[in-house]
């Protein structure tokens, strides 16, 4: 049975037939074993090398915090964490694109934090600029939707 992730790859299944000599690579950050097997089957990638790694990254710190009862209290909580980690980079997650933009703006204007928003509606050029600024340390905080994925590493 094809999983939802496998369904997304189904549209790519013609690649092997259309380009038989071309190398093919499939990447996923969250697929379970059944989904990976479906993807390999749908893309006709047998035999193939599979590389997997744990999502646990010892160089990252994760914190899930209850936000304050008011908007002001929530911002104060976020700013407190940012202040405690001054000079470091981080990501603040929001549930909507609108929230990302509002939170990044508030952090910049009220708290003077080098923050930028990042979500699906940004054009590719702007996404690249935000990622590069974050990776170089020019931007200290990215405010992103919960489905955000960033490539590369930050300077801190």
C-alpha positions as CSV (number, residue, x, y, z in Angstrom):
1,X,0.0,0.0,0.0
2,X,1.3,3.4,-1.0
3,X,1.8,5.9,1.9
4,X,1.1,9.6,1.5
5,X,4.8,10.3,1.1
6,X,5.0,7.6,-1.5
7,X,2.1,9.3,-3.3
8,X,4.1,12.5,-3.5
9,X,6.9,10.6,-5.2
10,X,4.6,8.8,-7.6
11,X,4.7,11.7,-9.9
12,X,8.4,11.3,-10.2
13,X,8.2,7.6,-11.1
14,X,8.7,8.3,-14.8
15,X,12.2,9.8,-14.2
16,X,13.9,6.4,-14.3
17,X,12.3,5.5,-17.7
18,X,12.8,9.0,-19.2
19,X,16.5,9.3,-18.1
20,X,17.7,5.7,-17.6
21,X,21.4,6.6,-17.2
22,X,21.0,9.6,-14.9
23,X,21.8,9.2,-11.2
24,X,18.8,9.4,-9.0
25,X,18.7,10.4,-5.3
26,X,15.7,10.6,-3.0
27,X,15.9,12.5,0.3
28,X,13.5,12.7,3.2
29,X,13.8,13.9,6.7
30,X,10.8,12.2,8.3
31,X,9.8,9.1,6.3
32,X,9.3,5.8,8.2
33,X,10.6,2.5,6.9
34,X,7.4,1.7,5.0
35,X,7.4,5.1,3.3
36,X,11.1,4.7,2.4
37,X,10.4,1.3,0.9
38,X,7.5,2.8,-1.1
39,X,9.6,5.6,-2.4
40,X,12.4,3.2,-3.5
41,X,9.8,1.0,-5.3
42,X,8.0,3.9,-7.0
43,X,11.2,5.5,-8.2
44,X,12.5,2.1,-9.3
45,X,15.7,2.6,-7.4
46,X,16.6,-1.0,-6.6
47,X,19.3,-1.7,-5.7
48,X,20.3,1.5,-3.9
49,X,22.4,2.8,-1.1
50,X,20.4,4.0,1.9
51,X,21.9,6.4,4.4
52,X,20.0,7.2,7.6
53,X,20.8,9.3,10.6
54,X,19.0,10.1,13.8
55,X,17.2,13.4,14.1
56,X,19.0,13.8,17.4
57,X,21.6,16.5,16.9
58,X,23.7,16.9,20.0
59,X,24.8,20.3,18.9
60,X,21.2,21.6,19.0
61,X,19.2,22.6,22.1
62,X,15.4,22.2,21.9
63,X,13.1,24.1,24.2
64,X,9.3,23.9,24.2
65,X,7.8,26.5,26.4
66,X,4.3,27.4,27.4
67,X,3.6,30.9,26.1
68,X,2.3,33.5,28.5
69,X,-1.4,34.2,28.8
70,X,-1.1,37.5,26.9
71,X,0.7,38.4,23.7
72,X,3.0,40.7,25.6
73,X,3.9,37.9,28.1
74,X,4.6,35.5,25.2
75,X,6.9,38.0,23.6
76,X,8.7,38.6,26.9
77,X,9.2,34.8,27.3
78,X,10.7,34.5,23.8
79,X,12.9,37.6,24.3
80,X,14.1,36.2,27.6
81,X,15.4,33.1,25.9
82,X,17.0,35.1,23.1
83,X,18.6,37.4,25.7
84,X,20.0,34.4,27.6
85,X,21.6,33.1,24.4
86,X,22.9,36.5,23.2
87,X,25.3,36.1,20.3
88,X,23.9,32.7,19.3
89,X,21.5,31.9,16.5
90,X,18.1,30.3,16.9
91,X,14.8,29.5,15.4
92,X,11.4,30.6,16.7
93,X,8.5,28.5,15.4
94,X,5.0,29.8,14.7
95,X,1.9,28.2,13.4
96,X,1.1,30.6,10.5
97,X,3.0,32.7,7.9
98,X,1.2,35.8,9.3
99,X,2.5,35.0,12.8
100,X,6.0,34.6,11.5
101,X,6.0,38.0,9.9
102,X,4.4,39.7,13.0
103,X,6.8,38.0,15.5
104,X,9.9,38.8,13.4
105,X,8.8,42.4,13.1
106,X,8.0,42.8,16.8
107,X,11.4,41.2,17.7
108,X,13.2,43.7,15.4
109,X,11.3,46.8,16.3
110,X,10.6,46.4,20.0
111,X,13.4,44.2,21.2
112,X,16.1,45.1,18.6
113,X,16.7,41.5,17.8
114,X,18.2,40.6,14.4
115,X,15.2,38.5,13.3
116,X,13.8,37.6,9.9
117,X,10.7,35.6,8.9
118,X,10.9,32.5,6.7
119,X,7.9,30.7,5.2
120,X,6.6,29.1,2.0
121,X,5.4,32.4,0.5
122,X,8.9,33.9,0.3
123,X,10.3,33.9,-3.2
124,X,13.4,31.7,-3.6
125,X,15.8,34.6,-3.7
126,X,14.5,35.9,-0.3
127,X,14.6,32.5,1.3
128,X,18.3,32.2,0.2
129,X,19.1,35.6,1.6
130,X,17.5,34.8,4.9
131,X,19.3,31.5,5.2
132,X,22.7,33.0,4.2
133,X,22.2,35.8,6.7
134,X,21.4,33.2,9.4
135,X,24.2,30.9,8.5
136,X,26.7,33.8,8.6
137,X,25.4,35.1,11.9
138,X,24.2,38.4,10.4
139,X,20.6,37.3,11.3
140,X,20.5,35.9,14.8
141,X,16.9,34.6,14.8
142,X,14.7,33.1,12.1
143,X,11.0,33.1,12.8
144,X,9.5,30.2,10.8
145,X,6.4,28.1,10.3
146,X,6.5,24.7,12.0
147,X,7.1,23.0,8.6
148,X,10.2,25.0,8.0
149,X,13.4,23.1,7.0
150,X,16.7,24.9,6.8
151,X,19.8,23.5,5.1
152,X,23.3,24.2,6.1
153,X,24.6,25.3,9.5
154,X,24.5,28.5,11.4
155,X,27.8,30.1,12.5
156,X,26.9,29.6,16.1
